[in-house]
Amino acid sequence: HIRNRYVNTATISLVVLDEFDKALEFGFKEDMSFILASFKKLKKRILTSATNMEVIPDFTGVTNCMTLNFLSGNEKTGTLKLKTLAAENKDKLDALTGLICKVGSASSIVFCNHREAVERISELLTAKGLVHGIFHGGLEQDERERTLIKFRNGSIRVLVTTDLASRGLDIPEIEHVIHYQLPVTADVFTHRNGRTARMQLSGTAYLLLGPNEYVPAFIKEKPTIESLPAKQHLPQKPDWCTLYIAAGKKDKINKMDIVGMLLQKGKLEKEELGRIEVLDHSSYAAIKRDKIEDVLRLIKSEKIKNKSVKMQLALN
């Protein structure tokens, strides 16, 4: 936008760089430097980060800075339990499956260090009939967006991901964080665990330890040992499914249009309709799993605001 002169930089006096340390880690120093250099009348620079930075780079132009630490008081935070689970095999897939079966329908994020591990785990879970989603940088933006929507609305309860999902995402009320591959630094461990035990809620973080793997030295708390039952039962499929609607804000569609259509034409009761998210060119509605086939049949030829719109079950 700056290079194409879509932004009048002469009028800008305040700049906020969110997730500043992560942007540096991902190699955006040159881009951020260019952006800051384009603003000639800056009066205030704000850098936000979930972790403390010992050195602030010179290109930021930040001098005589004031540090605001919103975790320094006596705020009540959630309770995080730390547990370890020993895996007999190096690949730890059996242990992961057993743990997912044990936690049942609770929302869980499985963290890996590499996207290849995410894909491999996904293949195993699919073969076992475990409903889940995947999230990593190798997916298209719309694929990642759709997965997060389904995770938020309860259509999937297990998300297998890289550290891309450890920060900056709107994923509330996660009950379990599973470190399938051990975090490489204390910061990574902190950010992964930050997905759970939020807003005064409790949560559990599991470290899966394969043969010859140990709790990293930077973890000072002594974890408790988790065991798995001898008999495993696959968790039931989520109560919700997601309906995809090929129209959104740019098509003048809003939530009430979708609610009205699904309640009136789809014959749903209010409690059978869950979270609705409307994007620019698409929309998604959570519908009770036992009602989705009837709804798809009833709305097959329906229109929204007198427009024919493609509507189908949202697949991963």
C-alpha positions in Angstrom: 0.0 0.0 0.0 2.9 2.4 0.8 4.8 1.6 -2.4 1.6 2.0 -4.5 0.8 5.3 -2.7 -2.5 4.1 -1.4 -1.6 5.4 2.0 -0.8 9.1 2.7 2.2 8.5 5.1 2.5 12.3 5.7 -0.6 12.2 8.0 0.5 9.2 10.2 1.8 10.0 13.7 1.3 6.7 15.5 2.4 3.2 14.4 1.8 -0.1 16.2 3.8 -3.2 15.3 2.0 -6.2 16.7 3.8 -9.5 17.4 7.0 -7.5 16.8 9.4 -10.2 18.0 7.7 -12.9 15.9 7.9 -10.7 12.8 11.6 -10.4 13.4 11.9 -14.1 13.8 10.1 -14.7 10.5 12.5 -12.4 8.7 10.4 -9.2 8.3 13.1 -6.8 9.5 13.6 -5.3 6.1 9.8 -4.8 5.5 9.3 -3.2 9.0 12.3 -1.0 8.5 10.9 0.3 5.2 7.5 0.9 6.7 8.9 2.9 9.6 11.2 4.9 7.4 8.2 5.9 5.2 6.5 7.7 8.2 8.3 11.0 8.5 6.1 12.5 11.2 5.9 9.7 13.8 5.3 10.8 17.3 4.8 7.4 18.9 5.9 3.9 18.2 4.3 0.9 20.0 5.8 -2.6 19.8 3.8 -5.4 21.2 5.0 -8.8 22.1 4.0 -11.7 24.3 7.6 -12.1 25.5 10.1 -9.6 26.8 12.8 -8.3 24.4 16.2 -7.6 25.8 17.3 -5.5 22.9 15.2 -3.3 20.7 16.6 -2.9 17.2 17.9 0.5 16.1 15.7 0.6 13.0 12.6 1.0 15.1 13.7 4.5 16.2 12.5 3.7 19.7 14.4 5.7 22.3 13.7 6.3 26.0 11.0 3.7 25.8 8.4 3.0 28.4 7.6 -0.7 29.1 4.0 -1.7 29.8 3.7 -5.2 31.3 0.2 -6.3 31.6 1.2 -9.5 33.4 3.1 -7.9 36.2 0.2 -7.3 38.7 -1.8 -9.7 40.8 -4.3 -10.6 38.0 -6.0 -13.9 38.3 -4.9 -16.2 35.6 -5.9 -19.7 34.6 -4.5 -22.8 36.1 -2.2 -24.8 33.9 -1.4 -28.4 34.7 1.8 -29.9 33.2 1.9 -33.7 32.5 4.2 -36.1 30.7 3.2 -39.1 28.7 5.8 -41.8 27.9 5.6 -43.3 24.4 7.0 -46.7 23.7 7.8 -46.0 20.0 9.9 -43.3 18.5 7.1 -41.9 16.3 4.8 -41.6 19.4 1.7 -42.0 17.2 0.1 -44.7 19.4 0.6 -42.6 22.5 -1.0 -39.6 20.8 -4.0 -41.6 19.6 -4.4 -43.0 23.1 -4.3 -39.5 24.7 -6.8 -38.1 22.2 -9.1 -41.1 23.0 -8.7 -40.4 26.8 -9.5 -36.6 26.6 -12.5 -37.5 24.5 -14.5 -34.5 23.1 -12.4 -31.9 24.9 -10.9 -29.3 22.5 -7.2 -30.0 22.0 -4.3 -28.6 20.0 -1.4 -30.9 19.0 1.8 -29.0 18.3 4.5 -30.2 15.9 7.8 -28.7 14.9 7.4 -29.4 11.2 4.5 -29.4 8.7 5.6 -32.9 7.5 4.8 -34.2 11.0 1.4 -32.5 10.9 0.5 -34.2 7.6 1.8 -37.6 8.8 -0.3 -37.4 12.0 -3.3 -36.4 10.0 -3.1 -39.4 7.8 -3.0 -41.7 10.9 -5.9 -39.9 12.6 -7.9 -40.1 9.4 -7.2 -43.8 9.1 -8.5 -44.3 12.6 -11.6 -42.3 12.0 -10.7 -39.4 14.3 -12.2 -36.1 13.2 -9.6 -33.4 13.2 -8.2 -30.4 11.4 -4.7 -29.4 10.3 -3.1 -25.9 10.2 0.4 -25.0 8.9 2.1 -22.5 6.5 2.0 -24.8 3.6 -1.8 -24.6 3.3 -3.7 -22.0 1.3 -5.1 -19.1 3.3 -8.7 -20.2 2.7 -7.9 -23.7 3.9 -6.4 -22.3 7.1 -9.3 -20.0 7.6 -11.9 -22.7 7.1 -10.1 -25.0 9.6 -10.1 -22.3 12.3 -13.8 -21.6 11.7 -14.6 -25.3 12.1 -12.4 -25.4 15.2 -14.1 -22.4 16.8 -17.6 -23.6 16.1 -17.0 -27.1 17.4 -17.1 -29.1 14.1 -13.6 -30.3 14.9 -12.3 -30.7 18.4 -8.7 -31.6 17.6 -6.3 -29.3 15.7 -2.9 -30.6 14.6 -0.6 -27.7 13.8 2.9 -26.2 13.7 3.9 -23.3 15.9 2.0 -21.1 13.4 -1.0 -21.5 15.6 0.8 -20.7 18.9 0.2 -17.0 18.6 -2.1 -14.4 17.3 -5.1 -16.6 16.5 -8.7 -16.3 17.8 -9.1 -19.8 19.3 -10.9 -19.6 22.7 -11.4 -22.2 25.4 -8.8 -24.8 24.5 -8.7 -27.4 27.2 -5.6 -29.4 26.2 -2.2 -28.6 24.6 -0.3 -31.6 23.4 3.4 -31.2 22.6 3.8 -34.1 20.2 7.2 -32.8 19.3 9.1 -31.1 22.1 9.4 -27.3 22.0 12.9 -26.2 21.1 13.0 -23.1 23.3 11.3 -21.7 26.4 9.5 -19.1 24.3 8.0 -21.7 22.1 6.9 -23.6 25.1 5.3 -20.5 26.7 3.4 -19.5 23.5 2.1 -23.0 22.9 0.8 -23.3 26.4 -0.7 -19.8 26.1 -3.5 -21.4 23.9 -5.0 -22.9 27.1 -5.7 -21.9 30.7 -6.8 -18.4 29.6 -9.2 -16.0 31.1 -9.3 -17.7 34.5 -10.0 -21.1 32.9 -7.9 -24.2 33.6 -6.0 -26.3 31.1 -3.5 -29.1 30.7 -0.3 -29.3 28.7 1.1 -32.7 27.8 4.7 -33.5 26.8 4.9 -36.7 24.8 8.3 -38.3 25.5 9.6 -40.9 23.2 12.5 -43.3 24.0 15.6 -41.3 25.1 13.6 -38.1 25.2 13.5 -36.0 28.4 11.7 -32.9 29.7 13.7 -29.9 28.4 16.0 -28.2 30.9 14.2 -24.9 30.5 11.0 -26.4 32.0 11.5 -25.8 35.7 8.1 -27.2 36.9 8.1 -30.9 37.6 5.3 -32.5 35.5 3.0 -35.2 36.8 3.0 -38.5 34.9 0.0 -39.4 32.8 -1.1 -42.9 32.1 -3.4 -44.4 29.5 -6.2 -46.9 30.1 -5.6 -50.4 28.7 -8.8 -50.2 26.6 -9.2 -47.2 24.3 -12.5 -45.9 22.9 -12.6 -43.5 20.0 -14.3 -40.2 21.0 -17.7 -39.6 19.4 -17.9 -37.4 16.4 -18.5 -33.7 17.2 -22.1 -32.6 17.8 -21.7 -30.0 15.1 -21.1 -29.9 11.3 -20.4 -26.8 9.2 -22.5 -25.6 6.3 -20.6 -23.6 3.6 -22.5 -20.8 1.9 -20.8 -19.3 -1.2 -21.8 -15.7 -0.4 -20.7 -13.1 2.1 -20.4 -9.5 3.0 -19.5 -8.4 -0.5 -22.7 -10.0 -1.7 -24.7 -8.0 0.9 -25.3 -11.2 3.0 -25.3 -10.9 6.8 -25.9 -13.2 9.8 -29.6 -12.5 10.1 -30.1 -13.5 6.4 -28.5 -16.9 7.1 -30.4 -17.3 10.4 -33.7 -16.6 8.9 -33.1 -18.9 5.9 -32.0 -21.8 8.1 -34.7 -21.5 10.7 -37.5 -21.0 8.3 -36.5 -23.0 5.2 -34.2 -25.5 6.9 -36.7 -26.1 9.7 -34.1 -25.8 12.4 -34.8 -24.9 16.1 -32.6 -22.1 17.6 -30.6 -24.6 19.7 -29.8 -26.6 16.5 -28.0 -23.6 14.9 -24.6 -22.7 16.2 -21.9 -20.1 15.4 -22.2 -18.2 12.2 -19.2 -16.5 10.5 -19.6 -14.2 7.5 -16.5 -13.5 5.4 -16.2 -11.3 2.4 -17.2 -13.9 -0.2 -18.3 -16.9 1.9 -20.2 -17.8 5.1 -20.2 -20.7 7.5 -22.9 -21.9 9.9 -22.6 -24.6 12.5 -25.5 -27.0 12.4 -26.2 -30.0 14.7 -24.7 -33.1 13.1 -28.0 -35.1 13.3 -29.8 -32.3 11.3 -27.3 -31.5 8.6 -28.7 -34.0 6.0 -32.2 -32.8 6.4 -31.1 -29.2 6.2 -29.1 -29.8 3.0 -32.2 -31.4 1.4 -34.6 -28.6 2.5 -32.4 -25.7 1.3 -31.2 -27.3 -1.9 -33.0 -24.9 -4.1 -33.4 -22.0 -1.7 -32.2 -18.5 -2.4 -30.7 -15.8 -0.1 -31.9 -12.3 -0.9 -33.4 -13.6 -4.1 -30.0 -14.9 -5.2 -29.2 -18.6 -6.0 -26.3 -19.5 -3.7 -24.2 -22.7 -3.5 -24.6 -24.3 -0.1 -22.9 -27.6 0.9 -21.2 -29.4 3.8 -17.8 -27.7 4.4 -15.0 -30.3 4.0 -11.4 -29.9 5.2 
